[in-house]
Amino acid sequence: MTNYDILVIGAGPAGSAAATTAAAAGYRVALLDKASFPRNKLCGGLFTGRSRSYYREIFGADFDTTGAVTRDAIEFWHEGSRLARLEDVPPFNLTMRVELDNTLFQHALAAGAEDWTGHAIAEIDGGGVTLKDGARLGASIIIGADGVNSIAAKYLFGKAFDTGTIGFGLEIEASPAEQSPQDQPLRIDFASATWGYGWSFPKQGSTTVGVGGLRSANPDMKDKMSSYLTSLGLDGDTKRFKGHHLPFGDFRAIPGRKNILLAGDAAGLVDPITGEGIAFAMKSGQLAAQSAIKALSQDTPDKALALYQTSLKEMHRSLWIARNLRRIIFAPKWQSAFTGTFRRSGTVRMMYMQLLAGEMEYPELARAVVRRLPRYVLNRFRR
């Protein structure tokens, strides 16, 4: 058996941030993932201002945008009608996850994390993991950063999530022959899915197009994806859909147990309104590692969870507010009132843009929305 101070399961943004933080502090870290890197992952790839800020803080460098498509304009649509186009907004960087995740993974290796990617887990317990090839990795603390289908969460709670309460998305990469990224704006379509939206994000060499919303409210998600593609002038009969669960709005109030911590998607740390998860993944990975470091320095690994939970209070508060605001923005009974106000109000449009860009926090947004709530109610009753 090979022993480590910290074992990180999952080498995506959360896992690489955790491994980088712990290894840079001098701890022996194993970074484990069933995939070998570089590897692709289904994702819109929106890298916001919040993501760039966390990236600098965690990895000690600015994010290299040369591999990204950058847009300073965004369009909002609803049922085939353009609600607004905002120009000269803070830049949005649209990345390919195969490149982004590999960059973060390389940061972790450069910091001193040991590479155990390309190894699948056969069994997990509080003392470590047994790999399918028979190798055993032991650790004082385990950080599960292995996504929405987290094996660490399944070990702790029997299942990663209740699929009836989280979201689901479908996505394709439209080739340049179908849709040229140079000619496409960053686009959000409200109500393309129930309690969700559609997106068209230009990338280098392709355009990521998808729809996502609460799974329980969208048993016909494939039909909605087909309709959305058709509305964009793409082939709505394509069978190239890729699907994945979106754990937005269902974060774990207690993200682990004793010496096992959950970070990123595995802990449900995804924005319930925008669906953005990269920023929260990186930050939660850093916080998990910092909590592990403090617990190990005191020789009390079982106290890591309590430290971690305390460090997540601000993030949990923001996600709780967002989950409640989502009822106003995405609930079908509010759609006409919300989109009508969005069309008329430059303030509402700018707030939503700032939220999407990671430049506004939810407590501030909540105060602004509450001030306008009577107008929503009045508009709803007038209809």
N, C-alpha and C positions, 0 to 999 in steps of 0.2 A: 504494500500500500504506500502511495505517495501522499505525504501530509502537507497541507497548506494552512496558512492563517485564514484566508478567505477564498472560498470557491464561488465564482460568478458563473451562473448558468444563463447562457444567451449573450451573444456578442454584438447585438444591435446597439442603438444609441444609449439605452439605459445600462446595458451590461458593459459596454466599452467605457462609459463615463465612470461607472463604479470601479472597474478594474484599473483605469488610469489613476483615479484618486487614491486608491489603496496602495497600488504599486509605487506611485511617486512618494508615498509616505514611508516607504521602506518595508512594507509587508509583503510576504510571499503570497502571490495571487495566482490561481489557476483560472483561465478564461475558457470556458467550455461552450461548444455549440455543435449541434448535430450536423450543421452545414459547414462546408469549407468556404473560405472567403477568397475572392469576392463572390458574393451570391446576391441574387435579386430578391426583391420583396415587393409585394403589392402595396402601393401607397401613392397618394397624390404627390408626395414629395415637397410640400410647401415648407420652405425654410424661412421662418418669420424673423422679425427684429428681435423678438424674445429669444428665439433659437440662437441667433448670432451672439447675443449678449451672454447667454449661458455657455456657448461654445468657447468664447474668449475666456470666460471665468474658469472653466474646467480644463481646457486643453492648452491654455496659455498662448493662443495665437488667434488671429482673425480668420474667419471662414473664407476659403478661397472660392470665389464665385465664377472662376473661369470655366468651370464645367457646368454651370447652371444657366438657365434662361432667366433674365431679370426683366420684370415689368413694373412700370410706374403708373399703369392705368388698370382699372378693373371694371367689368360690367356686371350688373345685377339684372336678372330676368325673372319673369313669373308667367308661366303658362303661355310661352311663345311671345310675350311682350317685354320689351326692354324697359326696366324700371329706371335705370340710371347708368351713366358711365362717369366714373370719377377719374380725373386726370391729375398728374403730378402728385400722386400719393407716395408715401414712403415705399421704397422698392421692395417688391416681393421676389424672392429667389426660388426658382422651381428646379428641384434637383432630381436626379435619378438615384434611387436608393442603393443600387449596386455600387455606385461610386461613393456616395455619402457614407454608407455603413462601412465600406472598406477603409475609408480615410480614418474614421473613428477607431476602427479595429487596429489599424497601424499605430495610432497614437497610444493605445493601450499596450501594445507590444514594446514600443519605444520606451514607455515608462517602466517596463520590467515585468509585465504580466506574462505568464507562461502560456503558450499556445496549445490548447486542447480542442481546437476546432476540428470538425470532421469526425467527431466521436459521438455516438448516440448513447443515451442513458438507458440502462436496463432497470435500475432500481435506485431510489433515493431514500435516505433516512436522515435523522438529525446529525449523524456523524459524518455524512458525506454521500458519495454516489458510487454505484457500481456501473461500469460501462458495459455495453453489449459485447465488447471484445474481452471482457473478463477483468480488465484493470479496475483498481479501486483507488479513488481519490478521497482522502479524508480532509476535513476542515473544521476549524473552530466555529466559523460563521459561514452560512450559505446565503447568497443573494440570488434570488430567482428573478431574472430579467428576461424570461423566455417567452414573452408575448401572450396573446389572448388565449392560447391553448397550453398555457404554462404547466409543465410537469410538476414544478414545485408547488403550485397552487392546488393541483389535483392531489398531491400527496398530503397537503395540509387540510384541505377542505372537502375532498372527495370529488370535486369538479372545479374546473377553472372559473366558470361563471354560469349563471342561469341564462341560457340562450333566449329565454322568453322576455328578459328585461334589458338586453343589450341590443346593439345595432347590427346591421349587416350591410355590406356594400358589394357592388359589382363594378368591374373596371376593365377597360381595354387600353392598349396602346395603339392609337391610330397612326398609321404610317404616313410619311410625307406625301405619298401618292394620294392618300385620302384627305389629309388635312395638313397643310403646311404650317408648322409652328411659327414661322416668321410673320405670318399673316393673321395669327389668332390672338385675341386678347385673353387675359385671365378672366374667367367667367364663372359666375355662381348662378344657378337656377333654383329659386325657391320652389318648394312643393313638387319637384320632379319625383320625389318619393314622399310618402306620408311620414310626418315627423322627421323630415330630412331635406335633402337638396341634391342637385346634380352639380357636377363640376367639369370644366374643360380647362386643363392646365398645359400650356405649351412647354415642351422640353426640347433639348437638342436632339433632333432626329425623329421626334414623335410628339404626339399630344396625348396626355393621359385624360381619358374621359370616363366618368363613372357616376353612379347614383348610390346614395346611402341613406338609411333611416332606421327607425326602430324595426327590428325583425318581426315582432308580433303584429305590427300594423301593416306589414308589406308582404303578405304571402305570395303576391304576384310581382315580386321584384324584377324577375326576368322580363316581364311584359313592360314594366316601367323603364327598364334599361333600354329595351328595343325602341320604345317611343321617344326616349331622350335622344338616342343616336339618330333616329330619323329626323327629329327637330333640328339637329345640327348638320343635316345633309349627309350623314354617314349611313352605312348599311345597317338597318335595324334588324336584319335577319341573321347577323353574324352569330356564330356559335363559339366565339373566342372569349366569352366572358370568363373572368377570373373572380372568384368570390372569397370574402373573408369576413369574419365577425369584427365588429367595432365596439369595444367595451366602453362607450362613452355614457356618462351619467350613472355608472354603476360601480364607482370606486369603492374599494374595501376600506372601511373605517379602521379596521385593525389589519394592517398589511403584512401579516405573517404570524409566526408563533415562535417564541423563545429566540433561538439563534438562527432562524430562517426568516429572511426579509424578502418582500416582493417589491419590485420596482417597475416603472413604466406601464406598458399595457397589462402585464401580469397583475398589477395592483389596480387596474381600471383607471389609470391616471391619463385620461383622454378628455379633451374639451368637449362637453356635451352639446355645444352649439356649433362650433367650427369643425369639430372632428380632428383638430390638430393634436398630435401626440408627441412629436419629436422633441419639442422644448421640455415638456413635463417629463419625458423619458430621461433625457440627459440630466435634468436637475434632480429627479428622484434617485437616479443612480448615484449621483454625487452625494446626496444626503444619506443614502443607505450606507455607502462606504464610510462616510465621516462618522456615522453612528457606530458602525462596526469597529472602526479604529479606536474610538473612545472607549467602547466596551472592552476591547482587547487590552488597551493600555491599563485598564483597571482589573484585568483578569476576571471579568464577569461577562462572558459572551452571551449569556441568557438575558442580559439587560439591554442588548442591542435594539430589540424591538421597541421597548419603551422610549429609548432615546430617539429612534427613527420616527416613531409616531408623533412625538413632540415637534420634531423638525418639520413634519408635513402639515402642521395645523393651518398655516396660511394657504397652502395649496389646496387642502381639503375644503377650506372655507370658500375659496374662489369657485371650486367645482360644485359645491353645494348651491351657491348662488346661481351659477350657470344652469344647473339642472332645473331650478325653479323658473329662471328667465326663459328657458326653452319652451315652457308652456305658452308663453305669450308669442314667441316668434314662430313656432312650428305647429302648434296645435291647430288642427283643421278648422275649428270654430273661430279661431282668431286670424286666419290667413288673410281674409279680405281686409280686415281692419289694419293688420300689420303692413301688408303690401301697399295699401292706400296711403298710410302715413309715411312709409318708406319712399314712395314716389314723390310726395309733396315736401317732405322735410329734409333739407340739407343737413341739419344737425343729426338726425337719426342715421342718415346714410354715412356721415363722417364717423359717427361713433361705431357703427358696425365695421367700417373699414379699419378703424384703429384697433378694434378688437381682433379682427382677422390678422392684422399685421403684428399683433402682439404689443401694441403701444398703449393699450388701455386695459386696466385690470377690472375684474368683475365688480368689486364693491363700488367703484366709481360709476360703472355702467348701470348698476342696479339703482343707484340714487337718481340717475338721470331718467331711467325708465319709469320709476315709481312716480316721478313728477309728471310724466305724461300719461300715466295709466288711466286717469279719468277720460282722456280723449279717446283712448282705445275703447273703453266701455261705451262711451257715447256713440262712437262710430258703429260699434257692433249692434246696438239697439236700434239705430236709425235704419239699418239694413234689415 
